Every structure is written in structure tokens, then in C-alpha cells.
């Protein structure tokens, strides 16, 4: 007799974490050393969520360091 596993109802709950860019780079480095079949989806999710945030941070930093012009 084979048992069928019931899906965990919490599997689809969204959780939010905060990491620095340095911490994310460490996580991605570790995932990059894992087998592709295990890490590819997770790396993709991190990139999908992180890229817009990173681009916004780069732009904010650029604007902060841009010389001020007076009218």
C-alpha cells in the first residue's frame, strides 16, 4: 500500500526576509555551489525580487552623489 502525501497548507504562505546586498551575495554564492537542479529556481526567485530593489538603490545612490545645480 502506498501512502499519498498531503500538501502542507502552509507551503504557499508568503514570508518576507530582509538581507543586505553582502548577505544576499553570500547566499547566492552558496546556492551557486549547489547542484543546478536544486538551486536554479531559488536563484531565479531571488533575482526576480532583488533586481528591481537593487536598481532602485543604485539610482538613489547616484542621485545622492550627483552635484546639486542651482537655478
C-alpha positions in Angstrom: 0.0 0.0 0.0 1.4 3.4 -0.9 0.7 6.5 1.1 -0.1 9.7 -0.7 1.4 12.8 0.9 -1.0 15.6 1.6 0.3 19.0 0.7 1.2 21.2 3.6 -1.3 24.1 3.7 1.5 26.4 4.8 3.6 25.7 1.7 2.1 28.7 -0.2 2.3 31.2 2.6 4.4 34.2 1.6 7.2 35.1 4.0 9.4 38.2 3.9 13.0 38.5 4.9 15.5 41.4 4.8 19.1 40.9 3.8 21.9 43.3 2.9 23.4 43.0 -0.5 26.5 41.4 1.1 24.4 38.8 2.8 22.5 38.0 -0.4 25.8 37.7 -2.3 26.8 35.1 0.3 23.5 33.2 -0.1 23.8 33.3 -3.9 27.4 32.1 -3.7 26.3 29.1 -1.6 23.5 28.3 -3.9 25.8 28.7 -6.9 27.9 25.8 -5.5 24.8 23.6 -5.1 23.7 21.3 -7.9 21.8 23.3 -10.6 18.6 21.2 -10.3 18.4 22.1 -6.6 19.3 25.8 -6.7 18.2 27.2 -10.1 14.6 28.0 -9.1 15.6 29.6 -5.8 18.3 31.7 -7.5 15.7 32.8 -10.1 13.2 33.9 -7.4 15.9 35.9 -5.6 16.9 37.6 -8.8 13.3 38.3 -9.8 12.6 40.0 -6.4 16.0 41.6 -5.9 16.8 43.2 -9.2 14.2 46.0 -9.1 15.2 46.7 -5.5 18.9 46.8 -6.4 18.4 49.0 -9.4 16.4 51.4 -7.2 19.1 51.5 -4.6 21.8 52.2 -7.3 19.7 55.0 -8.7 19.1 56.5 -5.3 22.8 56.4 -4.6 23.6 58.0 -7.9 21.1 60.8 -7.3 22.5 61.3 -3.8 26.0 61.8 -5.2 25.0 63.9 -8.1 26.2 67.5 -7.9 23.4 69.9 -7.0 22.6 72.5 -9.5 21.1 75.9 -8.6 18.5 77.5 -10.8 
